[in-house]
């Protein structure tokens, strides 16, 4: 994983990762108390393929509304 960002309440998270073929992608997760705090994939966004971490982070900002503020290209 290249980076992981979560909300202040630690209920939502976006992971930016690199695949073995060199492309990057991202996935959004949520954690609910009734699920014993297990992270659950929200939108199945991991199929998106981006050339770099920066592009994956930018795509995450557009696809995941709450992530627009916390995701930057320096982490």
ZAMAR-582930 format. One record per residue: residue in one letter; x, y, z of N, C-alpha, C, CB in turn. Coordinates in steps of 0.2 Angstrom, whole numbers. Last residue first. Glycine has a CB too. Layout:
REC_code_n_px_n_py_n_pz_ca_px_ca_py_ca_pz_c_px_c_py_c_pz_cb_px_cb_py_cb_pz
REC_a_X_Y_Z_X_Y_Z_X_Y_Z_X_Y_Z
...
***
This chain:
REC_code_n_px_n_py_n_pz_ca_px_ca_py_ca_pz_c_px_c_py_c_pz_cb_px_cb_py_cb_pz
REC_x_10_61_3_10_56_8_13_50_6_4_55_11
REC_x_8_71_-7_14_71_-3_15_65_1_15_77_0
REC_x_-4_74_-12_1_70_-16_7_69_-13_1_73_-23
REC_x_-18_70_-1_-13_75_-5_-8_70_-8_-10_80_0
REC_x_-34_69_6_-29_66_1_-25_71_-2_-33_62_-4
REC_x_-43_77_14_-37_74_17_-32_71_12_-39_68_21
REC_x_-53_83_5_-48_87_9_-42_83_11_-52_89_15
REC_x_-59_72_-2_-56_78_-6_-51_82_-2_-62_82_-8
REC_x_-66_62_4_-59_62_4_-55_68_0_-57_55_0
REC_x_-79_63_3_-76_65_10_-69_65_9_-78_60_15
REC_x_-82_58_-11_-83_65_-9_-79_67_-2_-90_66_-8
REC_x_-73_49_-21_-75_48_-14_-76_55_-11_-70_44_-10
REC_x_-69_52_-34_-74_47_-33_-77_46_-26_-71_40_-35
REC_x_-60_63_-33_-66_64_-37_-72_59_-35_-65_64_-44
REC_x_-50_57_-25_-53_64_-23_-60_65_-26_-49_70_-24
REC_x_-46_47_-33_-50_45_-26_-53_52_-24_-45_43_-21
REC_x_-40_53_-43_-46_50_-45_-50_48_-38_-44_43_-48
REC_x_-29_58_-35_-33_63_-38_-40_59_-40_-30_66_-45
REC_x_-23_45_-32_-25_50_-27_-30_55_-29_-19_53_-23
REC_x_-20_41_-45_-24_37_-41_-27_41_-35_-21_31_-38
REC_x_-10_51_-48_-16_50_-52_-22_46_-48_-15_47_-59
REC_x_0_48_-39_-3_55_-39_-10_54_-43_1_60_-42
REC_x_3_35_-42_0_36_-35_-3_43_-36_5_36_-30
REC_x_0_31_-59_4_33_-54_0_34_-47_8_40_-55
REC_x_-9_27_-69_-2_26_-70_2_28_-64_0_31_-76
REC_x_-23_17_-63_-20_23_-64_-12_22_-65_-22_28_-59
REC_x_-38_8_-64_-31_7_-65_-28_14_-67_-29_2_-70
REC_x_-51_1_-54_-48_7_-58_-41_7_-58_-51_14_-55
REC_x_-54_-9_-46_-53_-11_-53_-50_-5_-57_-59_-13_-56
REC_x_-57_-4_-33_-50_-6_-34_-49_-8_-42_-49_-12_-30
REC_x_-70_0_-29_-66_5_-34_-59_2_-36_-65_11_-31
REC_x_-81_-5_-21_-77_-9_-26_-73_-5_-31_-82_-14_-29
REC_x_-86_3_-12_-89_4_-19_-85_0_-24_-88_11_-21
REC_x_-82_-2_1_-89_2_0_-91_1_-7_-88_9_3
REC_x_-76_-15_11_-76_-12_5_-82_-8_3_-73_-16_-1
REC_x_-74_-14_28_-78_-17_23_-77_-12_17_-85_-18_25
REC_x_-65_-18_43_-65_-14_37_-69_-17_31_-58_-12_35
REC_x_-73_-22_58_-70_-24_52_-71_-19_47_-73_-31_50
REC_x_-80_-19_70_-75_-14_68_-71_-17_62_-70_-12_73
REC_x_-91_-27_71_-85_-28_76_-79_-24_73_-83_-36_76
REC_x_-101_-22_65_-97_-27_61_-91_-29_65_-95_-25_54
REC_x_-106_-13_72_-110_-19_72_-106_-24_69_-117_-18_69
REC_x_-98_-2_70_-97_-5_76_-101_-12_76_-100_-1_82
REC_x_-90_-2_54_-96_-1_58_-95_-5_64_-102_-3_54
REC_x_-80_6_42_-79_2_48_-85_3_53_-73_3_52
REC_x_-76_6_25_-80_9_31_-79_4_36_-87_10_29
REC_x_-66_10_11_-68_6_16_-72_10_21_-62_2_19
REC_x_-61_12_-6_-64_15_0_-67_10_4_-69_20_-3
REC_x_-46_11_-15_-52_7_-13_-54_11_-7_-50_0_-11
REC_x_-36_13_-30_-38_15_-23_-44_11_-22_-39_22_-23
REC_x_-20_11_-39_-27_11_-39_-29_13_-32_-30_4_-40
REC_x_-7_10_-52_-10_11_-45_-17_11_-45_-7_18_-43
REC_x_4_-2_-60_-2_3_-60_-4_4_-53_-8_1_-65
REC_x_13_-12_-59_16_-5_-59_10_0_-59_20_-4_-65
REC_x_9_-25_-58_11_-23_-65_13_-15_-65_5_-24_-69
REC_x_6_-26_-45_12_-29_-47_14_-27_-54_12_-37_-47
REC_x_-1_-10_-39_-1_-17_-42_6_-20_-44_-7_-18_-47
REC_x_-1_0_-26_2_-1_-32_1_-9_-33_9_1_-32
REC_x_-14_11_-18_-10_5_-18_-7_4_-25_-13_-2_-16
REC_x_-23_19_-6_-20_20_-12_-14_15_-13_-17_27_-14
REC_x_-38_18_4_-31_16_3_-29_17_-5_-30_8_5
REC_x_-48_27_14_-46_26_7_-39_24_7_-47_32_3
REC_x_-61_25_26_-54_25_24_-53_24_17_-50_19_28
REC_x_-71_29_40_-70_28_33_-63_29_31_-74_33_29
REC_x_-70_30_54_-75_26_51_-75_25_44_-82_29_53
REC_x_-62_39_61_-59_32_59_-65_28_57_-56_29_65
REC_x_-65_52_63_-68_47_67_-67_40_66_-76_48_67
REC_x_-58_58_53_-56_59_59_-59_54_64_-58_67_61
REC_x_-55_46_39_-59_52_42_-57_52_50_-67_51_42
REC_x_-39_42_32_-46_40_35_-49_46_38_-45_35_40
REC_x_-28_35_20_-31_41_23_-38_39_26_-32_46_18
REC_x_-13_28_15_-20_26_18_-22_33_22_-20_20_23
REC_x_-2_23_2_-5_28_7_-12_25_9_-5_35_4
REC_x_3_11_-4_6_17_-5_4_22_1_6_20_-12
REC_x_4_-6_0_0_0_0_4_6_0_-5_0_6
***
